[in-house]
Amino acid sequence: MTSALDSIPLTTLDGAAASLGDYAGKAVLVVNVASKCGLTPQYAGLEALATRYAGRGLTVLGVPCNQFAGQEPGTADEIATFCSTTYGVTFPLLAKTDVNGPDRHPLYAELTTVEDASGQAGDVQWNFEKFLLAPDHATITRFRPRTEPESVEVVSAIEAVLPA
């Protein structure tokens, strides 16, 4: 089974074409990220999840975004270097992307229709908002920015949808 999300064109941080279809059959945690934010240390938790659950079918997908107080001002090379040297990030990163507003990427046009635990959909609130896509990429769980990657809520949701 495939989701409509799978065919939305994406671009990786290094400029290659991609899509969620590249992760067919895998759970995907999509997170808008930033290098100069008070929540930036969440990169460590995201990398821990990516490492812990990669063999069981989880991919963490980072989406750099500069829409929140200019907290991701870097170039693609600067973002890649920061992530790898500061947090040891090995999970894939997309090109810098708008998640809100008139230039909102089509991926986020779909993701922002998903409600969080309190029943609220709509704009991404801040950096490090998380969307967990089940392996069918049609079932999505939303976590707001302050929910830590390794929190009980996120880990329980990941373990509930892992394919392996």
C-alpha positions as CSV (number, residue, x, y, z in Angstrom):
1,M,0.0,0.0,0.0
2,T,1.3,3.5,-0.8
3,S,0.2,6.9,0.5
4,A,-0.3,10.1,-1.5
5,L,2.7,11.4,0.4
6,D,5.0,8.9,-1.3
7,S,4.8,10.7,-4.6
8,I,5.5,14.3,-3.4
9,P,8.9,15.3,-4.8
10,L,11.6,16.0,-2.2
11,T,15.1,17.3,-2.5
12,T,17.9,16.0,-0.2
13,L,20.4,18.4,1.4
14,D,22.9,17.6,-1.2
15,G,20.5,18.4,-4.0
16,A,19.4,14.9,-5.1
17,A,15.8,14.1,-6.0
18,A,13.9,12.0,-3.4
19,S,10.5,11.1,-2.1
20,L,8.9,9.4,0.8
21,G,8.4,6.5,-1.6
22,D,12.1,5.9,-1.1
23,Y,11.2,4.7,2.4
24,A,8.3,2.5,1.4
25,G,7.5,0.0,4.1
26,K,9.4,1.9,6.8
27,A,8.2,4.1,9.6
28,V,9.4,7.7,9.0
29,L,9.8,10.4,11.7
30,V,9.8,13.7,9.8
31,V,11.1,16.6,11.8
32,N,11.7,20.3,10.9
33,V,15.1,21.1,12.3
34,A,17.3,24.1,13.0
35,S,20.9,24.6,14.1
36,K,20.6,27.7,16.2
37,C,17.5,27.0,18.3
38,G,17.0,26.3,22.0
39,L,15.6,22.9,20.9
40,T,18.6,22.1,18.7
41,P,19.9,19.6,21.3
42,Q,17.0,17.4,20.2
43,Y,19.3,16.4,17.4
44,A,21.0,14.0,19.9
45,G,17.7,12.3,20.7
46,L,16.8,12.1,17.0
47,E,20.1,10.5,16.2
48,A,19.6,8.1,19.1
49,L,16.2,7.0,17.8
50,A,17.6,6.7,14.2
51,T,20.4,4.5,15.5
52,R,18.3,2.4,17.9
53,Y,15.5,1.7,15.5
54,A,17.1,1.7,12.0
55,G,17.3,-2.1,12.0
56,R,13.6,-2.4,12.9
57,G,12.4,-0.1,10.0
58,L,12.6,3.5,11.3
59,T,14.1,6.4,9.3
60,V,14.4,9.8,10.8
61,L,14.2,12.5,8.2
62,G,15.4,16.0,9.1
63,V,13.9,19.0,7.3
64,P,16.0,22.2,7.9
65,C,13.7,25.2,8.1
66,N,14.6,28.9,8.5
67,Q,11.1,30.2,9.2
68,F,11.3,30.4,13.0
69,A,13.4,33.5,14.0
70,G,16.0,32.7,11.4
71,Q,17.4,29.8,13.4
72,E,18.6,27.9,10.3
73,P,20.5,30.5,8.4
74,G,23.3,28.2,7.0
75,T,24.0,26.8,3.6
76,A,23.5,23.2,2.8
77,D,27.2,22.5,3.5
78,E,27.1,24.4,6.8
79,I,24.0,22.5,7.9
80,A,25.6,19.2,7.0
81,T,28.8,20.0,8.8
82,F,27.1,21.3,11.9
83,C,24.8,18.2,12.2
84,S,27.6,15.7,11.6
85,T,30.3,17.3,13.8
86,T,28.1,18.6,16.6
87,Y,25.6,15.8,17.0
88,G,26.9,12.9,14.9
89,V,23.8,13.0,12.7
90,T,23.7,10.1,10.2
91,F,20.0,10.3,9.3
92,P,19.0,11.9,6.0
93,L,18.4,15.6,5.7
94,L,16.4,17.4,3.1
95,A,17.1,20.8,1.5
96,K,16.0,23.8,3.5
97,T,12.2,23.9,3.3
98,D,9.3,26.2,4.2
99,V,6.9,24.4,6.5
100,N,4.3,27.2,6.8
101,G,3.0,30.1,4.8
102,P,2.5,30.7,1.1
103,D,5.6,28.8,0.0
104,R,4.8,25.8,2.3
105,H,6.2,22.6,0.8
106,P,3.5,20.2,-0.5
107,L,4.7,17.6,2.1
108,Y,3.9,20.0,4.9
109,A,0.7,21.1,3.2
110,E,-0.4,17.5,3.9
111,L,1.3,16.9,7.2
112,T,-0.2,20.0,8.8
113,T,-3.7,18.7,8.3
114,V,-2.9,16.1,11.0
115,E,-4.1,16.8,14.5
116,D,-1.8,16.6,17.6
117,A,-2.8,14.8,20.8
118,S,-5.0,17.7,21.8
119,G,-6.9,17.7,18.5
120,Q,-5.1,20.7,17.0
121,A,-4.0,20.7,13.3
122,G,-2.6,23.6,11.4
123,D,0.7,25.4,11.1
124,V,3.9,24.0,12.5
125,Q,4.5,25.8,15.8
126,W,8.3,25.9,15.9
127,N,11.4,24.0,15.1
128,F,11.5,20.3,15.9
129,E,7.8,19.5,15.4
130,K,7.6,15.8,14.7
131,F,5.3,13.7,12.4
132,L,5.5,9.9,12.7
133,L,4.4,8.1,9.6
134,A,3.5,4.5,9.9
135,P,5.0,2.1,7.3
136,D,2.0,2.7,5.1
137,H,2.7,6.4,5.3
138,A,-1.0,7.0,5.6
139,T,-1.3,6.8,9.4
140,I,0.4,9.8,11.0
141,T,1.0,10.9,14.6
142,R,2.0,14.5,15.4
143,F,4.1,15.7,18.2
144,R,4.7,19.3,19.0
145,P,8.2,20.8,19.3
146,R,8.8,20.5,23.0
147,T,8.0,16.8,23.0
148,E,11.5,15.3,23.3
149,P,12.4,12.6,20.7
150,E,13.1,10.0,23.3
151,S,10.0,10.8,25.4
152,V,7.6,8.0,26.3
153,E,5.0,9.3,23.9
154,V,7.3,9.3,20.9
155,V,9.1,6.0,21.7
156,S,5.7,4.2,22.4
157,A,4.3,5.5,19.1
158,I,7.4,4.4,17.1
159,E,7.4,0.9,18.7
160,A,3.7,0.6,17.9
161,V,4.2,1.1,14.2
162,L,7.6,-0.5,13.5
163,P,7.4,-3.0,10.7
164,A,10.0,-5.4,12.1
